[in-house]
Amino acid sequence: MHPFPAYALPLVLAAACAILPGAAVQAADVYPSRPIRLVVPFAPGGSTDIVARLVADQAGRELGQPMVVENKSGAGGALGMEMVARAPADGYTVGMATVSTHGANPAVYPDLKYDPRRDFAPITNVLAVPSVFALHPSVPARTMKEFIALAKAHPRKYSFASPGVGSLGHADIAGFMMLADIELLHVPYRGAGPALADTLAGQVDAIIDNLPSALPHLRSGRLRPLAVLGAQRSPLLPDVPTYAELGFPGMGAGGWFGLVAPAGTPPAIVARLNQAVHQAMQSAEFRKKAEDAGGTLVPTTPEEFARQIDQTLARYARVAKAANIQAQ
């Protein structure tokens, strides 16, 4: 027997229906309620992957749900970012954006399948990691001024290695050649590893590489650092000037790693992710690992990060157009 008279059942059902929508909204506001996928658009073991796993570990603790790293490499990071752009805008898929995915790629890939601004909701920048311009010791230059003089005296005699045509390394040195009014011989490789290996072997004269991967070779003397691409000198290379100090502020402020979500992700969820990452960045463990990677913490609001992305896009668009760079 029903606990209500038959004539009262319609009223009870109506009241239940009126309550359920509110309960559903309340449940949706409890974020996160399941694991979050963090897409890394590069292979495991690289700088982007290292930073992403640090964020996943520390921010996952703050959120109370695991952040699961998923590597989706290919096309200079474009495949992974396309995956993020096409994911549901519910806060359960985020991506690790870089200067490559949100600066160089849009400038050099004519058929890129995502828009770096329209298709993403910036969450926060996380870490600024400088790169370094380094020479093989056989090159008779100990300062950037001396190297520029050599390059001007012997156009295309000196070579530089890059991870490939249209890569970030290619765009950075192309930009420097224009600013310094020099001409170097470009030697593209299939990835940063082979490019660094041949520079160490003396097959190529110069390279711009991420500081963490170049640092052991700089310390051993197998490479000679001439300039750091960063907003300030690196504590790991305190005697090496920045490009800006050398008179080339147009080189920008170096690389960064930040979090983005698919466009349309609710602002409340973006704010929660921003808060969790910033709380994680305050931990001693996070700071220590960031310093060990040669990085500087750069927590931002979503709006500040959006402006940084815009500045990066503008810089690489100018370089690609002026140097006529297109990815192959």
Phi and psi in degrees as a GROMACS rama.xvg file:
@    title "Ramachandran Plot"
@    xaxis  label "Phi"
@    yaxis  label "Psi"
@TYPE xy
-67.7633  145.29  HIS-2
-72.1416  -9.66796  PRO-3
-116.354  148.804  PHE-4
-61.0845  152.494  PRO-5
-56.4746  -38.1079  ALA-6
-68.797  -17.9106  TYR-7
-90.3723  -14.7258  ALA-8
-57.3158  -43.9054  LEU-9
-58.6252  -37.0686  PRO-10
-68.0538  -39.607  LEU-11
-64.3224  -45.0539  VAL-12
-62.9242  -38.9509  LEU-13
-64.1301  -40.917  ALA-14
-65.3919  -39.475  ALA-15
-63.5577  -41.0922  ALA-16
-64.9822  -33.4115  CYS-17
-69.935  -30.5705  ALA-18
-80.4625  -37.5292  ILE-19
-57.136  -44.1649  LEU-20
-57.8402  -41.3888  PRO-21
-63.2718  -40.1827  GLY-22
-64.4213  -37.7862  ALA-23
-65.1831  -41.7569  ALA-24
-62.1787  -42.359  VAL-25
-62.5255  -40.3085  GLN-26
-63.9968  -38.8832  ALA-27
-66.1952  -25.6682  ALA-28
-78.4424  -12.6833  ASP-29
-84.2551  91.8943  VAL-30
-122.099  137.26  TYR-31
-90.1836  151.14  PRO-32
-112.772  2.31047  SER-33
-156.139  170.579  ARG-34
-59.1685  151.669  PRO-35
-110.441  133.742  ILE-36
-89.4896  126.342  ARG-37
-110.692  106.923  LEU-38
-83.9242  125.925  VAL-39
-106.385  118.478  VAL-40
-81.9734  18.5334  PRO-41
-136.682  170.643  PHE-42
-69.7657  158.227  ALA-43
-60.395  146.709  PRO-44
96.7119  -17.1663  GLY-45
-82.0598  179.604  GLY-46
-60.0332  -43.559  SER-47
-62.784  -42.0985  THR-48
-64.6535  -40.7462  ASP-49
-62.3835  -46.0831  ILE-50
-65.4428  -42.2945  VAL-51
-61.3815  -42.0847  ALA-52
-69.5082  -31.5236  ARG-53
-65.8925  -44.3118  LEU-54
-63.3206  -45.3328  VAL-55
-60.0895  -44.6765  ALA-56
-65.1694  -51.1896  ASP-57
-77.0854  -45.5935  GLN-58
-70.7862  -31.1795  ALA-59
-59.9234  -38.2105  GLY-60
-63.069  -42.0785  ARG-61
-65.7338  -35.3272  GLU-62
-82.2239  -18.7812  LEU-63
78.6959  10.9644  GLY-64
-139.362  144.641  GLN-65
-67.2969  142.902  PRO-66
-102.87  119.654  MET-67
-102.199  117.589  VAL-68
-76.877  131.694  VAL-69
-126.961  116.582  GLU-70
-85.1091  126.712  ASN-71
-134.599  86.4883  LYS-72
-92.267  165.806  SER-73
131.667  145.113  GLY-74
54.5545  43.9325  ALA-75
63.2754  29.3961  GLY-76
96.1171  -5.67528  GLY-77
-68.1777  -36.6714  ALA-78
-65.3173  -42.523  LEU-79
-66.0721  -41.2241  GLY-80
-68.8996  -32.0602  MET-81
-64.4893  -37.9771  GLU-82
-60.9269  -43.4968  MET-83
-65.2247  -44.3045  VAL-84
-60.6381  -32.2608  ALA-85
-92.2088  -3.14741  ARG-86
-76.1011  158.127  ALA-87
-58.5152  140.67  PRO-88
-87.3106  60.7435  ALA-89
-118.254  6.35908  ASP-90
86.0605  0.321762  GLY-91
-101.653  4.17568  TYR-92
-135.4  123.871  THR-93
-131.324  166.286  VAL-94
-134.179  154.216  GLY-95
-94.1984  104.336  MET-96
-86.375  151.494  ALA-97
-138.047  175.07  THR-98
-61.207  -30.2599  VAL-99
-67.7408  -51.7759  SER-100
-72.343  -29.4367  THR-101
-120.018  25.0006  HIS-102
-149.034  -70.118  GLY-103
-69.6446  -46.3943  ALA-104
-57.8454  -50.0214  ASN-105
-59.8854  -26.0191  PRO-106
-80.3043  -28.6467  ALA-107
-114.891  -16.2449  VAL-108
-96.7157  108.924  TYR-109
-69.3205  -22.2016  PRO-110
-116.536  32.3614  ASP-111
-58.804  134.332  LEU-112
-95.2191  18.2047  LYS-113
-145.436  153.702  TYR-114
-102.095  123.74  ASP-115
-63.9852  -18.2521  PRO-116
-110.908  -45.756  ARG-117
-67.9641  -32.8876  ARG-118
-94.1527  2.89778  ASP-119
-135.573  153.152  PHE-120
-110.151  107.41  ALA-121
-60.6409  139.877  PRO-122
-106.404  -61.3183  ILE-123
-166.15  147.503  THR-124
-74.9864  153.731  ASN-125
-121.032  -55.4296  VAL-126
-141.985  132.674  LEU-127
-98.472  123.752  ALA-128
-121.792  117.641  VAL-129
-73.698  157.802  PRO-130
-111.896  168.358  SER-131
-133.921  137.392  VAL-132
-88.7557  120.476  PHE-133
-133.423  151.142  ALA-134
-114.128  153.267  LEU-135
-69.8751  140.17  HIS-136
-59.0812  -15.7783  PRO-137
-71.3477  -17.9421  SER-138
-75.5362  125.564  VAL-139
-80.938  61.18  PRO-140
-144.896  130.298  ALA-141
-107.749  -10.142  ARG-142
-133.871  164.15  THR-143
-65.4713  -35.7675  MET-144
-60.1131  -43.2465  LYS-145
-67.0325  -38.9807  GLU-146
-66.7481  -42.0879  PHE-147
-61.1125  -39.7419  ILE-148
-63.4389  -41.9291  ALA-149
-63.2578  -44.962  LEU-150
-65.1499  -36.1006  ALA-151
-70.2637  -34.3886  LYS-152
-74.4477  -25.2803  ALA-153
-135.473  75.6704  HIS-154
-56.4105  133.098  PRO-155
65.5009  7.79314  ARG-156
-73.5739  -38.2799  LYS-157
-96.3276  138.692  TYR-158
-110.606  158.435  SER-159
-132.955  144.742  PHE-160
-97.0227  143.803  ALA-161
-136.812  161.261  SER-162
-71.2044  -0.748016  PRO-163
150.161  161.465  GLY-164
-63.2826  128.375  VAL-165
85.1277  -0.134298  GLY-166
-73.7281  169.017  SER-167
-60.6144  -41.3645  LEU-168
-62.1143  -38.7482  GLY-169
-63.5232  -47.348  HIS-170
-63.8635  -38.8234  ALA-171
-65.1569  -45.1843  ASP-172
-74.0331  -32.7184  ILE-173
-61.5146  -41.7185  ALA-174
-63.0826  -41.1743  GLY-175
-65.9978  -40.2182  PHE-176
-59.4212  -39.4024  MET-177
-67.5922  -42.8986  MET-178
-67.3553  -37.6491  LEU-179
-89.8418  -7.73792  ALA-180
58.7634  50.2954  ASP-181
-128.292  166.122  ILE-182
-131.531  114.475  GLU-183
-109.695  161.025  LEU-184
-89.9516  120.679  LEU-185
-83.4117  127.816  HIS-186
-120.769  98.7166  VAL-187
-82.3686  146.006  PRO-188
-123.432  174.44  TYR-189
-97.5382  73.2757  ARG-190
115.227  160.753  GLY-191
-71.873  -32.2949  ALA-192
-60.337  -53.1608  GLY-193
-62.9468  -34.4491  PRO-194
-63.5615  -44.6656  ALA-195
-66.5786  -40.4345  LEU-196
-60.5038  -43.0886  ALA-197
-73.3389  -29.3228  ASP-198
-68.3471  -41.4552  THR-199
-62.8294  -33.5784  LEU-200
-80.6805  -7.22031  ALA-201
83.8972  8.95728  GLY-202
-73.6513  -25.3197  GLN-203
-130.266  149.889  VAL-204
-85.7249  -33.9445  ASP-205
-143.123  160.684  ALA-206
-158.535  149.082  ILE-207
-107.08  121.252  ILE-208
-134.647  155.217  ASP-209
-58.5592  139.267  ASN-210
-58.1851  -43.2184  LEU-211
-57.3267  -41.173  PRO-212
-78.8126  -27.4885  SER-213
-85.0975  -23.6606  ALA-214
-54.7744  -46.3622  LEU-215
-58.7238  -34.3179  PRO-216
-78.9377  -27.7136  HIS-217
-70.5994  -40.6436  LEU-218
-70.1692  -31.2751  ARG-219
-82.4367  -11.7013  SER-220
89.1146  4.6691  GLY-221
-76.6713  -18.1706  ARG-222
-133.059  150.124  LEU-223
-113.939  114.951  ARG-224
-78.6645  136.091  PRO-225
-115.605  -27.7358  LEU-226
-157.842  147.91  ALA-227
-109.187  132.14  VAL-228
-94.3983  94.3682  LEU-229
-166.222  168.452  GLY-230
-70.7188  -22.7649  ALA-231
-151.197  169.339  GLN-232
-62.6053  147.974  ARG-233
-83.5329  135.053  SER-234
-59.6431  -21.8707  PRO-235
-81.176  -17.9703  LEU-236
-135.767  64.5812  LEU-237
-64.329  -19.7004  PRO-238
-93.7612  -0.625162  ASP-239
-100.147  121.417  VAL-240
-73.2543  159.154  PRO-241
-81.2563  164.567  THR-242
-59.9915  -38.8739  TYR-243
-61.368  -41.582  ALA-244
-62.2285  -31.4741  GLU-245
-83.5273  -0.0638414  LEU-246
98.6436  16.6812  GLY-247
-126.018  62.7938  PHE-248
-64.0412  -18.9713  PRO-249
-67.8301  -8.08043  GLY-250
-73.4947  -12.0853  MET-251
88.2761  -166.785  GLY-252
-108.755  10.2865  ALA-253
93.0044  -169.746  GLY-254
-84.3779  159.702  GLY-255
-148.795  163.048  TRP-256
-131.618  122.817  PHE-257
-141.455  166.302  GLY-258
-99.0133  137.455  LEU-259
-132.861  156.503  VAL-260
-122.561  166.054  ALA-261
-59.9502  145.389  PRO-262
-56.6975  142.482  ALA-263
93.5998  -4.73653  GLY-264
-61.0254  130.304  THR-265
-53.4934  136.574  PRO-266
-54.8103  -34.0438  PRO-267
-64.7221  -36.1014  ALA-268
-72.5356  -41.2821  ILE-269
-57.9388  -43.6122  VAL-270
-64.5054  -38.4474  ALA-271
-66.3825  -42.3017  ARG-272
-64.7385  -42.8364  LEU-273
-57.7555  -46.3314  ASN-274
-62.7292  -43.7602  GLN-275
-64.4439  -42.6433  ALA-276
-66.7074  -40.5655  VAL-277
-65.664  -38.0008  HIS-278
-64.3192  -41.1186  GLN-279
-62.5024  -38.1435  ALA-280
-68.2046  -14.1101  MET-281
-84.2846  -10.9028  GLN-282
-73.5799  148.184  SER-283
-63.319  -36.2859  ALA-284
-63.9752  -44.0872  GLU-285
-61.9818  -47.5745  PHE-286
-62.1127  -42.1064  ARG-287
-63.5125  -45.5653  LYS-288
-67.4939  -34.7776  LYS-289
-65.5578  -41.8518  ALA-290
-66.1039  -38.9276  GLU-291
-63.0598  -28.7241  ASP-292
-84.7446  2.37157  ALA-293
78.9064  17.2108  GLY-294
-102.746  168.37  GLY-295
-124.132  129.278  THR-296
-67.8628  133.068  LEU-297
-134.834  66.7162  VAL-298
-65.0884  136.271  PRO-299
-137.095  164.547  THR-300
-76.8992  163.023  THR-301
-56.8926  -36.943  PRO-302
-67.6981  -41.2219  GLU-303
-64.2524  -40.7455  GLU-304
-65.6326  -38.2297  PHE-305
-59.8244  -40.9016  ALA-306
-66.8103  -38.1989  ARG-307
-63.9739  -39.5347  GLN-308
-63.0896  -43.1262  ILE-309
-60.1559  -42.2029  ASP-310
-64.4352  -41.106  GLN-311
-64.2229  -44.1337  THR-312
-59.0369  -45.5909  LEU-313
-63.5342  -41.7535  ALA-314
-63.9285  -48.6096  ARG-315
-73.5099  -26.7142  TYR-316
-64.824  -41.0553  ALA-317
-63.4713  -45.1934  ARG-318
-63.9178  -46.818  VAL-319
-62.9156  -39.4992  ALA-320
-68.6907  -46.0387  LYS-321
-66.4949  -37.0738  ALA-322
-95.2114  -0.781456  ALA-323
55.5281  51.0832  ASN-324
-95.4677  127.915  ILE-325
-137  135.524  GLN-326
-66.05  146.284  ALA-327
